[in-house]
Amino acid sequence: MGNYIQDNLIKDEQIEFETTYHWIIFCNLRAIFTLFIAPMLDRYSDEFAITNKRIIVKTGLISRKTLEMNLSKIESVNVDQSILGRMLGYGTIRIIGTGGTREEFPNISNPIEFRKKFQELS
């Protein structure tokens, strides 16, 4: 999927699950006002993956924000889904790490699979 994750894998690390934003990000005022360019850039520049050793999230095209957390340092991965989110397969992923680290990523495609893969690996 993305170059950032592939380029930053460590020795003996392999990608177990990758996802991106759901197409629902194209259905809001931000998308309409930017002629669908902003959500398209988000969808193709942001990367979400679980490897056999850690969770890696990269957001941003020009300025970059990354979250790379070892699986052993993550307390839980929570999923919030609305009724529409359950029907269409998207939701918010909330990653809670030891020490109170809390990161939230909305409108992610297949959030239940993301959490399931984390639980299988941890």
Helices and strands as residue ranges (DSSP letters): H 3-7, E 15-19, G 23-26, H 29-33, H 37-45, E 47-51, E 54-59, E 65-70, G 71-73, E 74-80, H 83-88, E 90-97, E 102-109, H 111-121
